[in-house]
Structures are given as structure tokens and as C-alpha cells.
Amino acid sequence: MVLVLSTWLAVTHAQPANESDPSPEDITITQLMETISSWAGAWQSQLPDLYISHYTIDYIPPGFSSRKEWVENRRTRLLEPEYIKLRLIDFELHELTNSGATTRFKLIYERPGYSDETYKELVFQENNDLWLISEENNLEVKTL
């Protein structure tokens, strides 16, 4: 199942005429979009501790030998630029399971001297109604 929402935050979920409560899937989509918005907000606001808190405790991306190395890298990458601007578009719920979800979206990133558009995939694990990033993939990156 792939659900595409072109408008990022101004999304309303249509409800069938005979239902007044949102479906569990609608609630999950809303939770995921809020989590991604919070993650991106921490990144754009250059708040590394809040940004890092969106990842599972054992998250170590490829190219890093330890979580500590990744955390130090992310702190520098978030704090070094004078500013960071992000724009998120075309949210897709690519896969939903009992304990996880895969989302995809375009992220437009800008900092002084550099900008790109990335088609990004975030894989989430749910734990006690909290969605945390367990995997992050840049599926396509275009320098702007």
C-alpha cells in the first residue's frame, strides 16, 4: 500500500459519512506525519539533542562505526551552519505493519552555500505509541 499526500501539513482525512472517528490507519498516518514534522523541526531549529531523540537508541547508520561517532557528526552538522531551511513534500506511507512503518517524502534542504532535494525513506519502529526512526535512506539526491 502506498498513500501519497502532496500537501504536507495541511492534510485532512476524509471520513465516510457513517463514521465519526478516524480509522486506526488515519491515526497512525497523523502520528507519523507529526513525528516527521517534529524531527524536521528539530533539524531546522538546529537542536541536536531533540533531533537525535527521534532515532532508536541503537541506531547506527552505514558509514559510522558507533552511535557515538554518528551523534558527534550530527551535532556538528546541525550546529555548524548559520541556518538550515527544510521543506517536506509528497508524504507517502509506503508500508505499515503491526510494529513499524516505512515512509517516503521529498526533503528540500538549504544551508549557506549548499542546497539539495532528497527523496528520503524513513523506517519507523513503534514502541509504546512512540514512533522512532530505525533506518534512514536517501533514495535520490539532487544538488540544487
Buried (B, 14 or more C-beta within 10 A) or exposed (E): EEEEBEEBEEEEEEEEEEEEEEEEEBEBBEBBBEBBBBBBEBBBEBBBEBBBBBBBEEBBBEEBEEBEEBBEEBBEBBEEBEEBEBEBEBBBBBEBEEEBBBBBBBBBBBBEEEEBBBBBBBBBBBEEEEBBBBBBBEEEEEEE
